[in-house]
Structure formats: structure tokens, C-alpha cells
Amino acid sequence: MMKILFVINSNEDFYGPIGTMLLSAMAKKEGHETDLLVLSNENIFDKIESFMPKVIACSSHTGEHRLYSRINKEVKSRYPDLFTIIGGPHATFFPEDLDGAGFDAICIGEGEYAFVEFLNTVERGDDFSDIENIMIPGAPKPLLRPLVQDLDQLPYPDWELFYKHKNTGATQPPVMNFMTNRGCAYKCPYCFNEYFYQNYSSQKYSRRHSVNYIIDEIRTAKEMIDFKFIRFVDDIFTYKADDWLREFSGRYSKEIGIPFYVHSRLDLMNNEVAKLLKDCGCSSVHMSIESANPSIRNKLLKRNITDEEIYNGARACNDHGLTMVVNTMLGLPTSTLEDDKSAVDFSVKAKIFVVEFPIFQPYPGTALGDMCIEKGYLDLDKSDFKMYGLSHKSLLNCFDDKQKEIQFNISLLGPTAVRQPLLRNLIMNHLIYWKTNSIFHLIYKIGKIITYPRKVYRRRYSLKERFEIAMKTLRIEKLKRPGLKS
């Protein structure tokens, strides 16, 4: 038995990290002991002294990897015998960036079984350089083990790791995350899915838990934690009204009955899908338009969705009482300010009430990110990638500072212009051209605090819950949108 310390950057969210909790469950299944460190709340060296782990593990997005690299160097300088391993998106796509950070191992791709094999090998004191998916910094990339095809063989996430931990502040979360499937069928050029899929092109990429697994998982979690709302965080919850969705719809409302939220696409939403979702308790659907300009949407972004499909999908949601939460990106390469402004009017025309206007983040390794590098739109040496990159000003040098500020103002004020069409002209013809200020940030935050509990997480809240949600939302938005210097 070994002790494994999982490290996460921050707990500023309503729900815990599914991947980390699943790895903890896998480790416990092998007889190991696990604990959690939240960097925003605790001192890592105090934690190491009190818990005395043998292995420290973390997972990182691009941008966030710099924090973990710095901390790992400090840890290894004090505790050279500790084994440290990093996984996640950045480790998978850019392991070479971590060569000088002092990690003993880098986990690439799906890591559940690779992580368990790594732990058992470390416990025996054996060499782990030949483990599939485990890379030694500076060495060639390892062979990848096959994707987990039967997702039901995986244990439930270790919810206690996060939700019963005294330093996460999340003992009774109002919202909890679950996943029903893995592997998106679409290959959007701004997403890592296309690159990830290329590594497994001969295997079934889109995989799904059985309805039995999901129902039992939620029921088990509910016995431990008093959550009131569920977010299914699959890239796409369902592609059509198939047997799985019909079975889920028939059982969920009877056996679970907790309102929930899913991700989908507007061209997948029709009357049958919308009705099945509504019948089993779905309150809202998160989707993306990505651009109001059809050429940009379909040629640059390869979304292959027509305006008519968007209107039809929106109509199906509205007809069945499903709130749409819809993203349209601003600051896309080759786009103009008029394209960004038209995103607001397009949302109004489609009768979408809850909208977000994130600013495009050109992650290297994605087709669109690499295009930006090739065309000279992005200077990697000067780019400060953020974990919440979609809420920061554009990194592209094809826009000047004034254009970037207008984009950012549309991101802040656009949702209000959609919810309150009478304010559209004031906002879009005047306010977006002003200097970004604290009032704009406050308008965005207040709008979100009011809109999301009422329209997205639709249930009754006590005054205490409303206050707690408001305070947490403010903290999350401060992290995502760090003020006037963003």
C-alpha cells in the first residue's frame, strides 16, 4: 500500500474533478490510500509533511501546466525521493513542454489503467519506462494502450476525495457533474478531439456507459451527497433519439428525478429528442453556434450547420420548454468586428435567451491554433494561455488593442443585450466602444447570478442557497475574468 496525493489548482467551482476522482477510485481499488491538496487553499509542503505520500499526481490544461511545473520543481528540490506524475490535456499533446519540470513520469491519453500500473510498479521498486501511456521526460513517446471500450468496467469516481475534504468547501454542492460517454464524434478545428482521435483511428472512439451504470452511479452518489442538480458534461449527451435515450428517459424521472443539464448541438435537436429530454427532467441544453457568419462557421470551423438548422433546433427547445445556453465565439481568425456584433442579433433572432460570447483561444495542437501560428497571428513566446482562456482578451495579433477591447466588451455586455433587446442599441452602438470598466464586469456577473439559477438550474432555492451561489459565482468569474487587466 502506498499513499498518493492528488493536487488540483483550485476548488472555485460547484463540482469536483471527475478525472482525478476516478483515478483515486482506481488507486483505492488496488489498496492504496489517497488524499487531495487544493493549491488555492493549502500549503503543499505542510500537506506533504502531514500525509507523507509516496506519489504526487496532477492533471493540467495548457497554460495551467506552468503552475504545476513550477511547484513540481520546488517539491522535487525538497523531496527528491517523491515520485511525481502529470497527466491531462497538456501532458497528452505537449509532453515535451514538461521535460525540464522534474516530473518522474508523464501520462498520455486515457490514464486509468496506465496510472494503476504505474503505481504498482513504483510500489515494487521496478522500472516503469516500458508502461504503455507512461512517458519518461525526454524519452520518445510511449505506445498507447487501447481505449477502454467497456466503460462500465470502471469504478464510480471517488466522490469522498473532493466532497468530503475539509479544504474544498464543497461538502454539500448544489450541482454535481456526471459523464455518460467518452469521445466526441465531431472534429472541430479549435478542439483537441481531432488530434486525440488520430491516435486511436482504428478503434471505436465514441463509447457510452449503460443506462444501468448511470442510474446506479447517480443513486450511489446521492446517498452520500445531497446535491440538487446534475450537469452531464459529455461533449455530446446524445446524437439522436435512440434506444439508449428512450431507456434513459423512461427510467430517469422515476428512479432519480433530479433536474439536469446536457451538452448537444442545435442541428441534433429535434422535437423527438427535445421531448425525450424534457420528459425525463432535463431543464437546459448547452450548445454552440460559434459564429453567426455561415462561411466562418462552416468553412473555417467546419461546424456544417446551416442557419435554418439552428433556428429549427432552437424552436424545438423552446417548444418543449428547454432553456438553451448557447456559445458564440468572438475574435475568430479572419472574422471582423461586424461578425462579432452580429452574434448578438443572431441569438435574438433565434430566440435564444441565455448566451455566452467567449473569445477564441488558439490552443497549439489544434488545427485552428496551428493555423494561427503558421499565419503569424499568434506569438507563442508572448502568449499567456489561461486555464479559462475563453474569458480573456484575444491573443491574436491580427487584431489591434482597440478591437480586442471591443470584443471583450461584447463578451461582457452581449448577454444583457440578448436578454434585454430594448438595450441592444445602447449597448451595441455605444457602450461596447467605451473603455472596459468595472461596471461592465459587474453587469455581466449580476446577469449571470440572476439568470442561471432561474433559467438554467431551474429549481427552488432558499435564501441561504441563493447567497452561497451568488458568492461562488462571483469567485468563479473573478478567476475567469480577472478584471480590468485581463
C-alpha positions in Angstrom: 0.0 0.0 0.0 1.2 3.5 -0.9 0.0 7.0 -0.2 -0.9 9.1 -3.3 -1.5 12.8 -3.0 -3.6 14.3 -5.8 -3.1 18.0 -6.5 -5.6 20.4 -8.0 -5.2 24.1 -8.7 -8.4 25.5 -7.3 -11.8 24.5 -6.0 -13.5 27.6 -7.3 -16.3 25.6 -8.9 -19.6 23.9 -7.9 -18.3 20.4 -8.6 -15.2 18.2 -8.3 -12.8 17.0 -10.9 -14.2 13.7 -12.3 -10.9 12.6 -13.8 -9.0 13.0 -10.5 -11.8 11.3 -8.5 -11.8 8.4 -11.0 -8.0 7.9 -10.7 -8.4 8.0 -6.9 -11.1 5.3 -7.1 -8.8 3.2 -9.3 -5.9 3.6 -6.8 -8.1 2.7 -3.8 -9.3 -0.4 -5.6 -5.6 -1.5 -5.7 -5.4 -1.0 -2.0 -3.6 2.4 -2.0 -4.5 5.4 0.2 -5.3 8.7 -1.4 -5.7 12.3 -0.3 -6.3 15.7 -2.0 -4.4 19.0 -2.0 -6.1 22.2 -3.2 -3.4 24.6 -4.1 -5.6 27.7 -3.6 -6.4 26.6 0.0 -3.4 24.7 1.4 0.4 24.7 1.6 1.8 21.8 -0.3 4.8 21.3 1.9 2.7 21.2 5.1 0.5 18.6 3.4 3.5 16.5 2.4 4.8 16.6 5.9 1.4 15.5 7.4 0.4 12.9 4.8 3.8 11.6 3.8 2.8 10.5 0.2 5.0 8.3 -2.0 3.4 9.7 -5.2 2.1 13.1 -6.1 -0.2 13.3 -9.1 -1.7 16.2 -11.0 -3.6 16.9 -14.3 -3.2 20.0 -16.3 -4.7 22.1 -19.2 -2.5 24.2 -21.4 -1.4 27.3 -19.5 -2.1 25.7 -16.1 0.9 23.4 -16.7 3.3 26.3 -15.9 2.0 26.4 -12.4 2.3 22.7 -11.9 5.8 22.7 -13.4 7.0 25.4 -11.0 5.5 23.7 -8.0 6.9 20.3 -9.0 10.4 21.8 -9.2 10.1 23.1 -5.7 8.7 19.8 -4.4 11.5 17.8 -6.0 14.2 20.1 -4.7 13.0 19.4 -1.1 11.8 15.8 -1.5 13.8 14.2 -4.3 12.6 10.7 -3.4 9.0 11.5 -4.0 7.6 10.2 -7.3 5.6 12.8 -9.3 3.4 12.3 -12.3 1.4 14.6 -14.5 -1.4 13.8 -17.0 -4.2 15.6 -18.7 -4.6 17.5 -22.0 -1.3 19.4 -21.9 0.7 16.3 -21.0 -1.0 14.4 -23.7 -0.5 16.9 -26.5 2.7 18.7 -25.4 4.8 16.3 -23.2 8.0 18.0 -24.5 6.9 21.2 -22.6 7.3 19.3 -19.4 10.9 18.0 -20.0 12.5 20.5 -17.6 9.9 20.4 -14.9 11.3 17.4 -13.0 8.4 15.1 -13.2 9.3 11.4 -13.0 6.5 10.4 -15.4 4.0 11.9 -17.9 0.8 10.1 -18.6 -0.5 10.4 -22.1 -4.1 9.8 -23.2 -6.7 7.8 -21.2 -4.8 7.1 -18.0 -6.9 4.9 -15.6 -5.2 1.6 -16.2 -1.8 3.2 -17.0 -1.9 5.0 -13.7 -2.7 1.9 -11.7 0.2 0.0 -13.4 2.5 2.9 -12.7 1.6 2.9 -9.0 2.0 -0.8 -8.6 5.4 -0.7 -10.4 6.6 2.2 -8.2 5.5 0.2 -5.1 7.6 -2.8 -6.2 10.5 -0.6 -7.0 10.6 -1.7 -10.6 11.4 0.3 -13.8 8.2 1.9 -15.2 9.7 3.2 -18.5 8.0 0.5 -20.6 4.5 1.0 -19.3 2.1 1.9 -22.1 0.8 5.6 -22.0 3.6 6.4 -19.4 6.4 8.6 -20.8 9.7 9.4 -19.1 10.5 13.1 -19.7 12.9 13.4 -22.6 12.3 9.9 -23.9 10.3 9.1 -27.1 6.5 8.9 -26.7 5.3 5.6 -25.4 3.0 3.1 -27.0 -0.7 3.7 -26.2 -2.9 1.0 -24.8 -6.3 0.6 -26.4 -9.1 2.8 -25.3 -11.4 1.5 -22.6 -14.3 0.1 -24.7 -16.5 -1.1 -21.9 -16.8 2.0 -19.7 -19.0 0.1 -17.2 -15.8 -1.8 -16.0 -14.6 1.5 -14.5 -15.4 2.2 -10.8 -17.5 5.2 -9.8 -15.5 8.3 -9.1 -14.1 8.7 -5.5 -16.5 11.5 -4.6 -15.3 11.5 -1.0 -11.9 12.7 -2.2 -13.3 16.0 -3.1 -16.7 16.4 -1.5 -15.8 15.2 2.0 -12.5 17.0 2.0 -12.4 19.8 4.6 -10.4 22.2 2.4 -12.5 22.2 -0.7 -15.6 23.9 0.8 -17.8 21.6 -1.2 -19.3 19.2 1.3 -22.8 19.8 0.1 -22.7 21.0 -3.5 -25.8 22.3 -5.2 -24.6 20.9 -8.5 -22.7 17.7 -9.4 -21.1 16.5 -12.6 -21.5 13.1 -14.2 -20.4 11.7 -17.6 -22.3 9.1 -19.6 -19.9 8.8 -22.6 -16.5 9.5 -23.9 -15.3 10.5 -27.3 -16.9 13.2 -29.4 -17.9 12.2 -33.0 -17.1 15.7 -34.3 -13.7 17.1 -35.3 -14.0 20.8 -34.7 -10.6 22.5 -35.6 -10.5 24.5 -32.3 -10.8 21.4 -30.2 -8.3 18.7 -29.2 -10.7 15.9 -30.1 -9.5 15.6 -33.7 -5.8 15.2 -32.7 -6.8 12.7 -29.9 -8.9 10.7 -32.3 -5.9 10.4 -34.7 -4.1 8.3 -32.1 -6.9 5.8 -32.0 -8.2 5.9 -35.6 -8.6 2.1 -35.7 -10.7 1.9 -32.6 -14.2 2.8 -31.6 -13.8 6.3 -30.3 -17.3 7.2 -29.1 -18.2 5.0 -26.2 -21.1 5.0 -23.7 -22.0 3.8 -20.2 -25.1 1.7 -20.0 -28.2 3.3 -18.6 -28.0 0.9 -15.6 -24.5 2.1 -14.8 -25.5 5.8 -14.9 -28.7 5.3 -12.8 -26.8 3.3 -10.2 -23.9 5.8 -10.2 -26.2 8.8 -9.5 -28.2 6.8 -6.9 -25.0 5.9 -5.1 -23.6 9.4 -5.2 -27.0 10.8 -3.9 -26.8 8.5 -0.8 -23.5 10.2 0.1 -24.0 13.8 -1.1 -27.1 16.0 -1.1 -26.8 17.6 -4.5 -29.8 19.2 -6.1 -28.9 19.5 -9.8 -26.8 17.4 -12.3 -24.7 18.5 -15.2 -23.9 15.8 -17.7 -20.6 17.0 -19.0 -20.3 14.8 -22.1 -19.2 16.6 -25.2 -22.5 15.4 -26.7 -25.1 13.8 -24.5 -27.0 12.2 -27.3 -26.7 12.2 -31.1 -30.3 11.1 -31.8 -33.4 9.6 -30.3 -32.0 6.1 -30.0 -32.8 3.1 -27.7 -30.3 4.4 -25.1 -32.1 7.8 -24.8 -35.5 6.2 -24.7 -34.5 3.8 -21.9 -32.8 6.6 -20.0 -35.8 8.9 -20.5 -38.2 6.2 -19.2 -36.2 5.3 -16.1 -34.5 8.6 -15.0 -37.6 10.5 -14.0 -38.9 7.5 -12.0 -35.7 6.4 -10.4 -33.7 9.7 -10.0 -35.9 12.7 -10.6 -33.2 15.3 -10.2 -33.2 18.1 -12.8 -30.2 18.1 -15.1 -28.3 19.9 -17.9 -26.7 18.4 -21.0 -24.5 19.4 -23.9 -25.6 18.9 -27.5 -25.7 20.6 -30.9 -28.5 22.7 -32.4 -28.6 20.5 -35.5 -29.2 17.4 -33.3 -32.1 19.0 -31.5 -35.5 18.0 -33.0 -38.9 17.5 -31.5 -38.4 13.9 -30.6 -35.0 14.4 -28.8 -36.3 17.6 -27.1 -39.4 15.8 -25.8 -37.5 12.8 -24.5 -35.1 15.1 -22.7 -37.9 17.2 -21.2 -39.9 14.2 -20.2 -37.1 12.8 -18.0 -36.3 16.1 -16.3 -33.8 18.0 -18.4 -34.1 21.7 -17.8 -31.4 23.1 -20.1 -29.2 22.3 -23.0 -25.7 23.8 -23.6 -24.9 24.2 -27.3 -22.8 26.4 -29.6 -23.4 28.4 -32.7 -19.7 29.5 -32.7 -20.2 32.1 -35.5 -23.2 34.0 -36.9 -21.3 34.2 -40.2 -22.2 30.9 -42.1 -18.9 31.0 -44.0 -16.8 31.2 -40.9 -19.0 28.7 -39.1 -18.8 26.1 -41.8 -15.6 26.7 -43.8 -13.3 27.8 -41.0 -14.8 26.0 -38.1 -16.2 23.0 -40.0 -19.4 23.0 -38.0 -21.6 22.1 -41.0 -24.7 23.7 -39.5 -27.0 25.9 -41.6 -28.9 28.9 -40.2 -32.1 27.0 -40.8 -30.9 24.1 -38.7 -30.0 26.5 -35.9 -33.4 28.1 -36.0 -35.2 24.7 -36.1 -33.1 23.3 -33.2 -33.8 26.4 -31.1 -37.5 26.2 -32.0 -37.6 22.5 -30.8 -36.0 23.5 -27.5 -38.4 26.4 -26.9 -41.4 24.4 -27.9 -40.6 21.8 -25.3 -39.6 24.2 -22.5 -35.8 23.5 -22.6 -33.6 26.5 -21.8 -30.8 26.9 -24.3 -27.4 28.0 -23.1 -25.6 29.0 -26.3 -22.0 29.9 -27.0 -20.9 32.1 -30.0 -17.1 32.8 -30.2 -15.7 36.2 -30.8 -12.3 37.2 -32.2 -12.0 34.2 -34.6 -9.2 34.5 -37.2 -10.5 36.1 -40.4 -13.5 37.5 -38.6 -14.4 41.1 -38.4 -16.0 43.3 -35.8 -19.3 43.1 -37.7 -19.2 39.3 -37.4 -18.7 39.7 -33.7 -21.6 42.2 -33.4 -23.9 40.1 -35.5 -23.5 37.2 -32.9 -25.8 39.2 -30.6 -28.5 39.8 -33.2 -28.4 36.3 -34.4 -29.1 35.0 -30.9 -32.1 37.3 -30.6 -33.4 36.2 -34.0 -33.1 32.5 -33.0 -35.0 33.3 -29.7 -32.1 32.2 -27.5 -32.2 33.8 -24.1 -29.1 32.6 -22.2 -25.9 33.2 -24.2 -22.2 33.4 -23.7 -19.8 35.2 -26.1 -16.4 33.6 -25.3 -13.3 34.9 -27.0 -11.5 32.4 -29.2 -8.4 30.8 -27.6 -5.9 29.5 -30.2 -4.6 26.4 -28.4 -1.5 25.0 -30.2 -2.0 21.4 -31.3 -5.5 22.1 -32.6 -5.9 22.6 -36.3 -7.1 26.2 -35.8 -4.4 27.0 -33.3 -1.7 25.7 -35.6 -3.2 27.7 -38.5 -2.9 30.9 -36.4 0.8 30.1 -35.7 1.5 29.4 -39.4 -0.1 32.6 -40.5 1.7 34.6 -37.8 -1.4 35.5 -35.9 0.0 34.0 -32.7 3.3 34.6 -31.0 3.8 31.5 -28.7 6.6 33.1 -26.8 4.4 36.0 -25.7 1.1 34.2 -25.3 -0.1 33.7 -21.8 -2.5 30.8 -22.1 -5.0 30.6 -19.3 -7.0 27.8 -17.9 -10.1 29.9 -18.5 -8.7 31.2 -21.8 -12.1 31.8 -23.3 -12.8 34.6 -20.8 -9.7 36.7 -21.6 -8.9 39.1 -24.4 -7.8 37.8 -27.7 -4.2 36.5 -28.1 -4.2 37.0 -31.8 -2.1 39.9 -33.2 -4.3 40.2 -36.3 -6.5 42.4 -34.0 -5.3 45.7 -32.6 -5.8 46.6 -28.9 -9.0 48.6 -29.6 -10.6 45.7 -31.5 -9.7 43.3 -28.7 -11.3 45.7 -26.1 -14.5 45.9 -28.2 -14.6 42.1 -28.4 -14.1 41.8 -24.7 -16.9 44.4 -24.1 -19.3 42.4 -26.4 -18.4 39.3 -24.3 -19.3 41.2 -21.1 -22.4 43.1 -22.3 -23.7 41.0 -25.2 -25.6 38.6 -22.9 -27.5 41.6 -21.5 -28.3 42.9 -25.0 -29.8 39.5 -25.8 -31.9 39.3 -22.6 -33.0 42.9 -22.8 -33.5 43.8 -26.5 -34.6 47.3 -25.7 -31.0 47.9 -24.5 -29.5 46.5 -27.7 -28.9 49.8 -29.5 -27.4 51.5 -26.4 -25.0 48.6 -25.8 -24.1 47.6 -29.4 -23.9 51.1 -30.9 -22.3 52.9 -27.9 -21.2 51.0 -24.8 -19.0 48.4 -26.5 -16.8 51.2 -27.8 -16.1 52.5 -24.3 -13.1 51.6 -22.3 -13.7 48.3 -20.4 -14.5 49.1 -16.8 -15.7 47.6 -13.5 -19.3 48.4 -14.3 -19.2 46.2 -17.4 -17.8 43.3 -15.3 -20.5 43.9 -12.7 -23.3 43.9 -15.3 -22.0 40.5 -16.6 -21.7 39.0 -13.1 -25.1 40.2 -11.9 -26.8 39.0 -15.1 -25.3 35.5 -14.6 -26.2 35.4 -10.9 -29.8 36.2 -11.7 -30.2 34.2 -15.0 -28.5 30.9 -14.3 -30.4 29.8 -11.1 -33.7 30.9 -12.7 -33.3 29.7 -16.3 -30.5 27.0 -16.3 -30.5 25.3 -12.9 -34.3 25.6 -12.6 -35.4 24.7 -9.1 -36.4 26.5 -5.9 -33.6 27.9 -3.8 -33.5 29.0 -0.2 -32.2 32.5 0.6 -29.1 30.9 2.0 -28.5 28.8 -1.2 -29.0 31.9 -3.4 -26.5 33.8 -1.3 -24.0 30.9 -1.5 -24.5 30.5 -5.2 -24.0 34.3 -5.8 -20.8 34.4 -3.8 -19.4 31.3 -5.5 -20.4 32.7 -8.9 -18.5 35.9 -8.1 -15.4 34.0 -7.1 -15.6 31.8 -10.3 -16.0 34.8 -12.5 -13.1 36.6 -10.8 -11.0 33.6 -11.7 -12.3 33.5 -15.2 -12.4 37.3 -15.8 -9.7 38.8 -13.7 -10.8 42.4 -14.0 -9.5 45.3 -16.0 -6.1 43.8 -16.6 -7.5 40.7 -18.3 
